[in-house]
């Protein structure tokens, strides 16, 4: 496994965007203009490669004095191999490296147990993003 971090203008980001298009647009049904937004321009994007092939993607961006995590996705044929968990752990590592005290995310309701297993806590009311119920989650980071 190898993680590569990209900014919006980096050529390699296409690998991450291809995964997001496949998962969020084609599989889940998010409109393209919702999935690819202005937040991409201010985000750091991580792509996980296995044997040189991109398999998973996520992004981090500043929101107030925290870092917000999002757009975690893995190609369907690569699921169940721990790649999503590895991406979250890499983003936690990166957030700590950047000095963030907290990392937050909006999780689809069915993904809440996954994030809880990584140390995140749900808070606030259920909200809807493109008709899908979500909960906010956070993890406190130490150094």
N, C-alpha and C positions, 0 to 999 in steps of 0.2 A: 504494500500500500504506500502511496505517495500523495501528499497533499500539496496543492499548488494554490497560492493566493493571487487573485487578480483584482485590478481596478477596472472601471468601466471601459477605458480606452485600450485595454490589453487584448491582443488577438486571441489569447487562450480562453478568454471568457466565453467565447462561442460554445465551447464544450459544455459549460454549465448552463448556458441558455438553451442548448439543445435538449438537455435533460429536463429542464423546467417546462419547455414547450411540450415535450412528450407526456410528462406527468400531469402538470396543472392544466394545460390547455386541452390536449387530446383526451387524456384519461379522465380527469375530474370535470372538465368543462368550464374552467375559468375563461372569460373573454381575453383575447390576446392583449388588449389595451389595459386590462386590469392586472394581468400577470406581469407584464413588463412596464414598469412605472418609473417615475422620476427618482424614486428611492434607489434604483439601481446605480444611478450616477454618483451617489454619495456613499455607496456601500463598498465593503471589502467582500469579495466573493471567494469561496473556497470550493475547489473541485477535487474530489478523491479519485485517483487513478489506481487501477489494479492491472498489473502487467501492461502498463502504458495506455490502457483504455479507460475513458471517463465512466464512472459508475454512479456517483452521487454528487450533490451540490447543496450549498447553503450560502446565506449572506449575513453579514453583520453591519449595522450602521448605528451612528450615535443618535440617541433620543434623550434629550436633556443630559443628565449626568450619568446615564446608563448606556449600555449597548443593547440594541435590539437584534434578536436573532430571528431569521425567517427563511422561508422558501426551501426548507429541507426537502429533498426529494432524491429518490433512487430509481433507476430504471427497473421496471417490473421484473425482468429476468434476473436481477441481481439482489432482490429483496430476500430477507431472512439470513443474510450472511454477516450482519453486524456493521454494515457500511454506514447506515444512518446514525447509529450510536457513535461510531468512530468520528463522524462529521461533527456531531454535537460536542463530543469531548474535545476535538480540535478547536472548535469555536470557543469553548470555555477556556482552554489554554490561551488562545489568542486574546480573549477579553482580559484575562488576568495579566498577560504580558503588556497590554495597553493601559493597565492600571484601573480598569473598571471595577467599581464596587458591587455592581449588580448587572445581571443579564436578564432581559425580559423577552417574552415571545407570546404570540397569539396562537394557541394550539387548536386544531380541529378537535372537537369533543372526544372522538374515538382515539385520539393520540395522547390524551391527558395521562393515562397510566404509563405510557412509554416515557414521557418527560418526568413524571414523578420518580420513575426508577433511576433517573439520572440526577435526582436531587432537587428538581424544580417543585414549587408549590403553586397551586392554583389560587387565584384571587379574583374578586369582582364577579359581576354578573355575566351570564352567557350573552354573547353578542353574535351578530351574523355578518359574515363576509361573503358576498355573492351567494346568499341563501344557505350557507353552510354554518352551523353553530360552532362557535369557538369559545375558549376561555383564555384569559390572560394568565400567564405563569411567570414566575421569577425564581432566580437562584442568587443567593448572596455569595459573592466571591471574596476570598481572602488572599490578598497579596498575589 
